[in-house]
Amino acid sequence: MNNPICVKCGRVADVVDHIKPHKGDKRLFWSQSNWQSMCSPCHNAKTAKEDMGSW
């Protein structure tokens, strides 16, 4: 991970987040320009918010 700091809160990052959800698109999944560093709590909150729209 090039940036070990969460882009949202500044804590130590432990997750590589996909800025735009890839939804199975392998090109988008592996695109490094679509990656950002996040800590688990921020990543989980972001993912939950994104997933609410898919119910």
CHARMM-style PDB file with segment names, atoms N, HN, CA, C and O in Angstrom:
ATOM      1  N   MET     1       0.860  -1.172   0.000  1.00  0.00      PROA
ATOM      2  CA  MET     1       0.000   0.000   0.000  1.00  0.00      PROA
ATOM      3  C   MET     1       0.902   1.230   0.000  1.00  0.00      PROA
ATOM      4  O   MET     1       1.742   1.392   0.885  1.00  0.00      PROA
ATOM      5  N   ASN     2       0.727   2.079  -0.980  1.00  0.00      PROA
ATOM      6  HN  ASN     2       0.045   1.947  -1.699  1.00  0.00      PROA
ATOM      7  CA  ASN     2       1.570   3.270  -1.100  1.00  0.00      PROA
ATOM      8  C   ASN     2       1.267   4.310  -0.028  1.00  0.00      PROA
ATOM      9  O   ASN     2       2.170   5.017   0.421  1.00  0.00      PROA
ATOM     10  N   ASN     3       0.017   4.409   0.382  1.00  0.00      PROA
ATOM     11  HN  ASN     3      -0.716   3.835   0.018  1.00  0.00      PROA
ATOM     12  CA  ASN     3      -0.375   5.397   1.375  1.00  0.00      PROA
ATOM     13  C   ASN     3      -0.968   4.668   2.578  1.00  0.00      PROA
ATOM     14  O   ASN     3      -2.080   4.148   2.489  1.00  0.00      PROA
ATOM     15  N   PRO     4      -0.250   4.618   3.697  1.00  0.00      PROA
ATOM     16  CA  PRO     4      -0.728   3.862   4.854  1.00  0.00      PROA
ATOM     17  C   PRO     4      -1.725   4.613   5.736  1.00  0.00      PROA
ATOM     18  O   PRO     4      -2.009   4.178   6.851  1.00  0.00      PROA
ATOM     19  N   ILE     5      -2.255   5.730   5.251  1.00  0.00      PROA
ATOM     20  HN  ILE     5      -2.024   6.084   4.345  1.00  0.00      PROA
ATOM     21  CA  ILE     5      -3.176   6.554   6.036  1.00  0.00      PROA
ATOM     22  C   ILE     5      -4.565   6.541   5.401  1.00  0.00      PROA
ATOM     23  O   ILE     5      -4.694   6.688   4.186  1.00  0.00      PROA
ATOM     24  N   CYS     6      -5.597   6.367   6.217  1.00  0.00      PROA
ATOM     25  HN  CYS     6      -5.491   6.248   7.205  1.00  0.00      PROA
ATOM     26  CA  CYS     6      -6.985   6.378   5.747  1.00  0.00      PROA
ATOM     27  C   CYS     6      -7.323   7.742   5.147  1.00  0.00      PROA
ATOM     28  O   CYS     6      -7.092   8.780   5.768  1.00  0.00      PROA
ATOM     29  N   VAL     7      -7.876   7.725   3.927  1.00  0.00      PROA
ATOM     30  HN  VAL     7      -8.064   6.883   3.423  1.00  0.00      PROA
ATOM     31  CA  VAL     7      -8.223   8.979   3.252  1.00  0.00      PROA
ATOM     32  C   VAL     7      -9.391   9.694   3.929  1.00  0.00      PROA
ATOM     33  O   VAL     7      -9.590  10.889   3.714  1.00  0.00      PROA
ATOM     34  N   LYS     8     -10.157   8.982   4.737  1.00  0.00      PROA
ATOM     35  HN  LYS     8      -9.996   8.011   4.912  1.00  0.00      PROA
ATOM     36  CA  LYS     8     -11.338   9.567   5.376  1.00  0.00      PROA
ATOM     37  C   LYS     8     -11.026  10.183   6.743  1.00  0.00      PROA
ATOM     38  O   LYS     8     -11.415  11.317   7.025  1.00  0.00      PROA
ATOM     39  N   CYS     9     -10.308   9.412   7.602  1.00  0.00      PROA
ATOM     40  HN  CYS     9      -9.992   8.491   7.373  1.00  0.00      PROA
ATOM     41  CA  CYS     9     -10.150   9.870   8.987  1.00  0.00      PROA
ATOM     42  C   CYS     9      -8.706  10.091   9.422  1.00  0.00      PROA
ATOM     43  O   CYS     9      -8.469  10.691  10.470  1.00  0.00      PROA
ATOM     44  N   GLY    10      -7.731   9.617   8.638  1.00  0.00      PROA
ATOM     45  HN  GLY    10      -7.923   9.129   7.786  1.00  0.00      PROA
ATOM     46  CA  GLY    10      -6.332   9.819   8.990  1.00  0.00      PROA
ATOM     47  C   GLY    10      -5.721   8.745   9.875  1.00  0.00      PROA
ATOM     48  O   GLY    10      -4.544   8.835  10.223  1.00  0.00      PROA
ATOM     49  N   ARG    11      -6.502   7.723  10.250  1.00  0.00      PROA
ATOM     50  HN  ARG    11      -7.458   7.650   9.966  1.00  0.00      PROA
ATOM     51  CA  ARG    11      -5.940   6.613  11.024  1.00  0.00      PROA
ATOM     52  C   ARG    11      -5.105   5.722  10.105  1.00  0.00      PROA
ATOM     53  O   ARG    11      -5.071   5.923   8.891  1.00  0.00      PROA
ATOM     54  N   VAL    12      -4.438   4.745  10.695  1.00  0.00      PROA
ATOM     55  HN  VAL    12      -4.465   4.582  11.681  1.00  0.00      PROA
ATOM     56  CA  VAL    12      -3.655   3.787   9.913  1.00  0.00      PROA
ATOM     57  C   VAL    12      -4.606   2.972   9.041  1.00  0.00      PROA
ATOM     58  O   VAL    12      -5.590   2.418   9.532  1.00  0.00      PROA
ATOM     59  N   ALA    13      -4.309   2.906   7.757  1.00  0.00      PROA
ATOM     60  HN  ALA    13      -3.510   3.357   7.359  1.00  0.00      PROA
ATOM     61  CA  ALA    13      -5.147   2.173   6.805  1.00  0.00      PROA
ATOM     62  C   ALA    13      -4.773   0.696   6.804  1.00  0.00      PROA
ATOM     63  O   ALA    13      -3.598   0.343   6.910  1.00  0.00      PROA
ATOM     64  N   ASP    14      -5.787  -0.166   6.682  1.00  0.00      PROA
ATOM     65  HN  ASP    14      -6.741   0.120   6.595  1.00  0.00      PROA
ATOM     66  CA  ASP    14      -5.536  -1.603   6.591  1.00  0.00      PROA
ATOM     67  C   ASP    14      -6.359  -2.251   5.480  1.00  0.00      PROA
ATOM     68  O   ASP    14      -6.405  -3.476   5.369  1.00  0.00      PROA
ATOM     69  N   VAL    15      -7.011  -1.417   4.655  1.00  0.00      PROA
ATOM     70  HN  VAL    15      -6.973  -0.422   4.746  1.00  0.00      PROA
ATOM     71  CA  VAL    15      -7.865  -1.904   3.570  1.00  0.00      PROA
ATOM     72  C   VAL    15      -7.590  -1.078   2.314  1.00  0.00      PROA
ATOM     73  O   VAL    15      -7.416   0.139   2.380  1.00  0.00      PROA
ATOM     74  N   VAL    16      -7.554  -1.759   1.174  1.00  0.00      PROA
ATOM     75  HN  VAL    16      -7.695  -2.748   1.120  1.00  0.00      PROA
ATOM     76  CA  VAL    16      -7.524  -1.057  -0.112  1.00  0.00      PROA
ATOM     77  C   VAL    16      -8.972  -0.997  -0.596  1.00  0.00      PROA
ATOM     78  O   VAL    16      -9.583  -2.024  -0.891  1.00  0.00      PROA
ATOM     79  N   ASP    17      -9.504   0.203  -0.672  1.00  0.00      PROA
ATOM     80  HN  ASP    17      -9.008   1.037  -0.432  1.00  0.00      PROA
ATOM     81  CA  ASP    17     -10.899   0.421  -1.067  1.00  0.00      PROA
ATOM     82  C   ASP    17     -10.978   0.738  -2.553  1.00  0.00      PROA
ATOM     83  O   ASP    17     -10.074   1.351  -3.120  1.00  0.00      PROA
ATOM     84  N   HSD    18     -12.063   0.316  -3.168  1.00  0.00      PROA
ATOM     85  HN  HSD    18     -12.798  -0.181  -2.707  1.00  0.00      PROA
ATOM     86  CA  HSD    18     -12.343   0.692  -4.553  1.00  0.00      PROA
ATOM     87  C   HSD    18     -13.192   1.965  -4.514  1.00  0.00      PROA
ATOM     88  O   HSD    18     -14.308   1.964  -3.995  1.00  0.00      PROA
ATOM     89  N   ILE    19     -12.656   3.030  -5.061  1.00  0.00      PROA
ATOM     90  HN  ILE    19     -11.750   3.031  -5.483  1.00  0.00      PROA
ATOM     91  CA  ILE    19     -13.350   4.322  -5.058  1.00  0.00      PROA
ATOM     92  C   ILE    19     -14.719   4.164  -5.717  1.00  0.00      PROA
ATOM     93  O   ILE    19     -15.739   4.559  -5.152  1.00  0.00      PROA
ATOM     94  N   LYS    20     -14.731   3.592  -6.897  1.00  0.00      PROA
ATOM     95  HN  LYS    20     -13.903   3.271  -7.356  1.00  0.00      PROA
ATOM     96  CA  LYS    20     -15.977   3.273  -7.599  1.00  0.00      PROA
ATOM     97  C   LYS    20     -16.174   1.764  -7.463  1.00  0.00      PROA
ATOM     98  O   LYS    20     -15.295   1.004  -7.869  1.00  0.00      PROA
ATOM     99  N   PRO    21     -17.296   1.304  -6.908  1.00  0.00      PROA
ATOM    100  CA  PRO    21     -17.508  -0.135  -6.744  1.00  0.00      PROA
ATOM    101  C   PRO    21     -17.333  -0.883  -8.072  1.00  0.00      PROA
ATOM    102  O   PRO    21     -17.866  -0.468  -9.101  1.00  0.00      PROA
ATOM    103  N   HSD    22     -16.590  -1.976  -8.036  1.00  0.00      PROA
ATOM    104  HN  HSD    22     -16.157  -2.313  -7.200  1.00  0.00      PROA
ATOM    105  CA  HSD    22     -16.276  -2.703  -9.273  1.00  0.00      PROA
ATOM    106  C   HSD    22     -17.398  -3.639  -9.717  1.00  0.00      PROA
ATOM    107  O   HSD    22     -17.512  -3.928 -10.908  1.00  0.00      PROA
ATOM    108  N   LYS    23     -18.218  -4.114  -8.805  1.00  0.00      PROA
ATOM    109  HN  LYS    23     -18.125  -3.879  -7.837  1.00  0.00      PROA
ATOM    110  CA  LYS    23     -19.361  -4.983  -9.111  1.00  0.00      PROA
ATOM    111  C   LYS    23     -19.006  -6.109 -10.083  1.00  0.00      PROA
ATOM    112  O   LYS    23     -19.768  -6.423 -10.997  1.00  0.00      PROA
ATOM    113  N   GLY    24     -17.824  -6.714  -9.863  1.00  0.00      PROA
ATOM    114  HN  GLY    24     -17.205  -6.459  -9.120  1.00  0.00      PROA
ATOM    115  CA  GLY    24     -17.398  -7.839 -10.681  1.00  0.00      PROA
ATOM    116  C   GLY    24     -16.607  -7.482 -11.930  1.00  0.00      PROA
ATOM    117  O   GLY    24     -16.106  -8.374 -12.616  1.00  0.00      PROA
ATOM    118  N   ASP    25     -16.486  -6.199 -12.236  1.00  0.00      PROA
ATOM    119  HN  ASP    25     -16.893  -5.475 -11.679  1.00  0.00      PROA
ATOM    120  CA  ASP    25     -15.722  -5.756 -13.409  1.00  0.00      PROA
ATOM    121  C   ASP    25     -14.232  -5.870 -13.081  1.00  0.00      PROA
ATOM    122  O   ASP    25     -13.698  -5.068 -12.315  1.00  0.00      PROA
ATOM    123  N   LYS    26     -13.567  -6.866 -13.663  1.00  0.00      PROA
ATOM    124  HN  LYS    26     -14.000  -7.517 -14.286  1.00  0.00      PROA
ATOM    125  CA  LYS    26     -12.157  -7.105 -13.344  1.00  0.00      PROA
ATOM    126  C   LYS    26     -11.258  -5.947 -13.740  1.00  0.00      PROA
ATOM    127  O   LYS    26     -10.266  -5.696 -13.056  1.00  0.00      PROA
ATOM    128  N   ARG    27     -11.561  -5.239 -14.805  1.00  0.00      PROA
ATOM    129  HN  ARG    27     -12.367  -5.444 -15.360  1.00  0.00      PROA
ATOM    130  CA  ARG    27     -10.756  -4.082 -15.216  1.00  0.00      PROA
ATOM    131  C   ARG    27     -10.817  -3.006 -14.133  1.00  0.00      PROA
ATOM    132  O   ARG    27      -9.790  -2.444 -13.752  1.00  0.00      PROA
ATOM    133  N   LEU    28     -12.013  -2.724 -13.642  1.00  0.00      PROA
ATOM    134  HN  LEU    28     -12.848  -3.181 -13.951  1.00  0.00      PROA
ATOM    135  CA  LEU    28     -12.187  -1.728 -12.591  1.00  0.00      PROA
ATOM    136  C   LEU    28     -11.590  -2.218 -11.269  1.00  0.00      PROA
ATOM    137  O   LEU    28     -11.035  -1.426 -10.508  1.00  0.00      PROA
ATOM    138  N   PHE    29     -11.703  -3.519 -10.997  1.00  0.00      PROA
ATOM    139  HN  PHE    29     -12.154  -4.162 -11.616  1.00  0.00      PROA
ATOM    140  CA  PHE    29     -11.153  -4.107  -9.777  1.00  0.00      PROA
ATOM    141  C   PHE    29      -9.644  -3.910  -9.700  1.00  0.00      PROA
ATOM    142  O   PHE    29      -9.128  -3.553  -8.642  1.00  0.00      PROA
ATOM    143  N   TRP    30      -8.927  -4.134 -10.797  1.00  0.00      PROA
ATOM    144  HN  TRP    30      -9.347  -4.425 -11.657  1.00  0.00      PROA
ATOM    145  CA  TRP    30      -7.468  -4.067 -10.807  1.00  0.00      PROA
ATOM    146  C   TRP    30      -6.916  -2.694 -11.172  1.00  0.00      PROA
ATOM    147  O   TRP    30      -5.699  -2.513 -11.161  1.00  0.00      PROA
ATOM    148  N   SER    31      -7.757  -1.729 -11.493  1.00  0.00      PROA
ATOM    149  HN  SER    31      -8.747  -1.876 -11.502  1.00  0.00      PROA
ATOM    150  CA  SER    31      -7.301  -0.391 -11.850  1.00  0.00      PROA
ATOM    151  C   SER    31      -6.795   0.346 -10.605  1.00  0.00      PROA
ATOM    152  O   SER    31      -7.577   0.698  -9.722  1.00  0.00      PROA
ATOM    153  N   GLN    32      -5.496   0.570 -10.548  1.00  0.00      PROA
ATOM    154  HN  GLN    32      -4.861   0.284 -11.265  1.00  0.00      PROA
ATOM    155  CA  GLN    32      -4.915   1.229  -9.371  1.00  0.00      PROA
ATOM    156  C   GLN    32      -5.419   2.657  -9.188  1.00  0.00      PROA
ATOM    157  O   GLN    32      -5.389   3.180  -8.074  1.00  0.00      PROA
ATOM    158  N   SER    33      -5.875   3.288 -10.251  1.00  0.00      PROA
ATOM    159  HN  SER    33      -5.899   2.863 -11.156  1.00  0.00      PROA
ATOM    160  CA  SER    33      -6.429   4.641 -10.118  1.00  0.00      PROA
ATOM    161  C   SER    33      -7.790   4.608  -9.406  1.00  0.00      PROA
ATOM    162  O   SER    33      -8.326   5.654  -9.040  1.00  0.00      PROA
ATOM    163  N   ASN    34      -8.339   3.414  -9.213  1.00  0.00      PROA
ATOM    164  HN  ASN    34      -7.904   2.565  -9.510  1.00  0.00      PROA
ATOM    165  CA  ASN    34      -9.617   3.250  -8.514  1.00  0.00      PROA
ATOM    166  C   ASN    34      -9.401   2.773  -7.070  1.00  0.00      PROA
ATOM    167  O   ASN    34     -10.363   2.408  -6.394  1.00  0.00      PROA
ATOM    168  N   TRP    35      -8.177   2.773  -6.604  1.00  0.00      PROA
ATOM    169  HN  TRP    35      -7.396   3.070  -7.154  1.00  0.00      PROA
ATOM    170  CA  TRP    35      -7.865   2.328  -5.246  1.00  0.00      PROA
ATOM    171  C   TRP    35      -7.590   3.512  -4.337  1.00  0.00      PROA
ATOM    172  O   TRP    35      -7.052   4.535  -4.763  1.00  0.00      PROA
ATOM    173  N   GLN    36      -7.974   3.353  -3.064  1.00  0.00      PROA
ATOM    174  HN  GLN    36      -8.410   2.522  -2.718  1.00  0.00      PROA
ATOM    175  CA  GLN    36      -7.614   4.319  -2.036  1.00  0.00      PROA
ATOM    176  C   GLN    36      -7.440   3.575  -0.717  1.00  0.00      PROA
ATOM    177  O   GLN    36      -8.036   2.518  -0.511  1.00  0.00      PROA
ATOM    178  N   SER    37      -6.637   4.120   0.159  1.00  0.00      PROA
ATOM    179  HN  SER    37      -6.153   4.979  -0.008  1.00  0.00      PROA
ATOM    180  CA  SER    37      -6.369   3.510   1.453  1.00  0.00      PROA
ATOM    181  C   SER    37      -7.436   3.923   2.453  1.00  0.00      PROA
ATOM    182  O   SER    37      -7.815   5.091   2.539  1.00  0.00      PROA
ATOM    183  N   MET    38      -7.917   2.931   3.214  1.00  0.00      PROA
ATOM    184  HN  MET    38      -7.610   1.982   3.144  1.00  0.00      PROA
ATOM    185  CA  MET    38      -8.899   3.212   4.254  1.00  0.00      PROA
ATOM    186  C   MET    38      -8.667   2.298   5.451  1.00  0.00      PROA
ATOM    187  O   MET    38      -8.097   1.214   5.318  1.00  0.00      PROA
ATOM    188  N   CYS    39      -9.109   2.742   6.609  1.00  0.00      PROA
ATOM    189  HN  CYS    39      -9.571   3.622   6.717  1.00  0.00      PROA
ATOM    190  CA  CYS    39      -9.128   1.871   7.779  1.00  0.00      PROA
ATOM    191  C   CYS    39     -10.415   1.037   7.697  1.00  0.00      PROA
ATOM    192  O   CYS    39     -11.358   1.407   6.996  1.00  0.00      PROA
ATOM    193  N   SER    40     -10.443  -0.065   8.406  1.00  0.00      PROA
ATOM    194  HN  SER    40      -9.677  -0.366   8.975  1.00  0.00      PROA
ATOM    195  CA  SER    40     -11.601  -0.962   8.342  1.00  0.00      PROA
ATOM    196  C   SER    40     -12.920  -0.279   8.729  1.00  0.00      PROA
ATOM    197  O   SER    40     -13.914  -0.458   8.025  1.00  0.00      PROA
ATOM    198  N   PRO    41     -12.967   0.503   9.828  1.00  0.00      PROA
ATOM    199  CA  PRO    41     -14.250   1.139  10.179  1.00  0.00      PROA
ATOM    200  C   PRO    41     -14.778   2.074   9.082  1.00  0.00      PROA
ATOM    201  O   PRO    41     -15.973   2.063   8.786  1.00  0.00      PROA
ATOM    202  N   CYS    42     -13.906   2.877   8.482  1.00  0.00      PROA
ATOM    203  HN  CYS    42     -12.935   2.886   8.722  1.00  0.00      PROA
ATOM    204  CA  CYS    42     -14.351   3.786   7.422  1.00  0.00      PROA
ATOM    205  C   CYS    42     -14.768   3.002   6.177  1.00  0.00      PROA
ATOM    206  O   CYS    42     -15.759   3.340   5.532  1.00  0.00      PROA
ATOM    207  N   HSD    43     -14.011   1.954   5.841  1.00  0.00      PROA
ATOM    208  HN  HSD    43     -13.205   1.679   6.365  1.00  0.00      PROA
ATOM    209  CA  HSD    43     -14.342   1.135   4.684  1.00  0.00      PROA
ATOM    210  C   HSD    43     -15.694   0.446   4.889  1.00  0.00      PROA
ATOM    211  O   HSD    43     -16.522   0.422   3.978  1.00  0.00      PROA
ATOM    212  N   ASN    44     -15.918  -0.107   6.070  1.00  0.00      PROA
ATOM    213  HN  ASN    44     -15.245  -0.087   6.810  1.00  0.00      PROA
ATOM    214  CA  ASN    44     -17.184  -0.791   6.347  1.00  0.00      PROA
ATOM    215  C   ASN    44     -18.362   0.174   6.278  1.00  0.00      PROA
ATOM    216  O   ASN    44     -19.421  -0.179   5.760  1.00  0.00      PROA
ATOM    217  N   ALA    45     -18.189   1.379   6.793  1.00  0.00      PROA
ATOM    218  HN  ALA    45     -17.328   1.666   7.214  1.00  0.00      PROA
ATOM    219  CA  ALA    45     -19.261   2.377   6.739  1.00  0.00      PROA
ATOM    220  C   ALA    45     -19.549   2.783   5.294  1.00  0.00      PROA
ATOM    221  O   ALA    45     -20.710   2.907   4.904  1.00  0.00      PROA
ATOM    222  N   LYS    46     -18.500   2.990   4.504  1.00  0.00      PROA
ATOM    223  HN  LYS    46     -17.557   2.890   4.821  1.00  0.00      PROA
ATOM    224  CA  LYS    46     -18.669   3.367   3.091  1.00  0.00      PROA
ATOM    225  C   LYS    46     -19.375   2.257   2.320  1.00  0.00      PROA
ATOM    226  O   LYS    46     -20.295   2.522   1.546  1.00  0.00      PROA
ATOM    227  N   THR    47     -18.943   1.015   2.533  1.00  0.00      PROA
ATOM    228  HN  THR    47     -18.195   0.800   3.162  1.00  0.00      PROA
ATOM    229  CA  THR    47     -19.541  -0.121   1.839  1.00  0.00      PROA
ATOM    230  C   THR    47     -21.010  -0.295   2.223  1.00  0.00      PROA
ATOM    231  O   THR    47     -21.850  -0.554   1.362  1.00  0.00      PROA
ATOM    232  N   ALA    48     -21.318  -0.154   3.499  1.00  0.00      PROA
ATOM    233  HN  ALA    48     -20.636   0.057   4.199  1.00  0.00      PROA
ATOM    234  CA  ALA    48     -22.710  -0.273   3.948  1.00  0.00      PROA
ATOM    235  C   ALA    48     -23.582   0.800   3.312  1.00  0.00      PROA
ATOM    236  O   ALA    48     -24.706   0.522   2.895  1.00  0.00      PROA
ATOM    237  N   LYS    49     -23.071   2.021   3.235  1.00  0.00      PROA
ATOM    238  HN  LYS    49     -22.158   2.247   3.573  1.00  0.00      PROA
ATOM    239  CA  LYS    49     -23.820   3.122   2.617  1.00  0.00      PROA
ATOM    240  C   LYS    49     -24.060   2.841   1.131  1.00  0.00      PROA
ATOM    241  O   LYS    49     -25.159   3.070   0.627  1.00  0.00      PROA
ATOM    242  N   GLU    50     -23.030   2.343   0.427  1.00  0.00      PROA
ATOM    243  HN  GLU    50     -22.137   2.157   0.837  1.00  0.00      PROA
ATOM    244  CA  GLU    50     -23.168   2.028  -0.994  1.00  0.00      PROA
ATOM    245  C   GLU    50     -24.152   0.875  -1.198  1.00  0.00      PROA
ATOM    246  O   GLU    50     -24.965   0.907  -2.122  1.00  0.00      PROA
ATOM    247  N   ASP    51     -24.080  -0.132  -0.346  1.00  0.00      PROA
ATOM    248  HN  ASP    51     -23.420  -0.159   0.405  1.00  0.00      PROA
ATOM    249  CA  ASP    51     -24.946  -1.299  -0.482  1.00  0.00      PROA
ATOM    250  C   ASP    51     -26.400  -1.004  -0.177  1.00  0.00      PROA
ATOM    251  O   ASP    51     -27.274  -1.721  -0.663  1.00  0.00      PROA
ATOM    252  N   MET    52     -26.696   0.020   0.605  1.00  0.00      PROA
ATOM    253  HN  MET    52     -25.986   0.603   1.000  1.00  0.00      PROA
ATOM    254  CA  MET    52     -28.092   0.356   0.910  1.00  0.00      PROA
ATOM    255  C   MET    52     -28.863   0.698  -0.351  1.00  0.00      PROA
ATOM    256  O   MET    52     -30.066   0.452  -0.430  1.00  0.00      PROA
ATOM    257  N   GLY    53     -28.189   1.256  -1.327  1.00  0.00      PROA
ATOM    258  HN  GLY    53     -27.211   1.456  -1.263  1.00  0.00      PROA
ATOM    259  CA  GLY    53     -28.852   1.623  -2.572  1.00  0.00      PROA
ATOM    260  C   GLY    53     -29.192   0.424  -3.447  1.00  0.00      PROA
ATOM    261  O   GLY    53     -29.957   0.546  -4.403  1.00  0.00      PROA
ATOM    262  N   SER    54     -28.621  -0.740  -3.119  1.00  0.00      PROA
ATOM    263  HN  SER    54     -28.000  -0.840  -2.342  1.00  0.00      PROA
ATOM    264  CA  SER    54     -28.848  -1.911  -3.975  1.00  0.00      PROA
ATOM    265  C   SER    54     -29.940  -2.837  -3.442  1.00  0.00      PROA
ATOM    266  O   SER    54     -30.213  -3.878  -4.040  1.00  0.00      PROA
ATOM    267  N   TRP    55     -30.559  -2.474  -2.335  1.00  0.00      PROA
ATOM    268  HN  TRP    55     -30.337  -1.628  -1.849  1.00  0.00      PROA
ATOM    269  CA  TRP    55     -31.627  -3.325  -1.775  1.00  0.00      PROA
ATOM    270  C   TRP    55     -32.880  -3.214  -2.567  1.00  0.00      PROA
ATOM    271  OT1 TRP    55     -33.876  -3.859  -2.240  1.00  0.00      PROA
TER     272      TRP     55
END
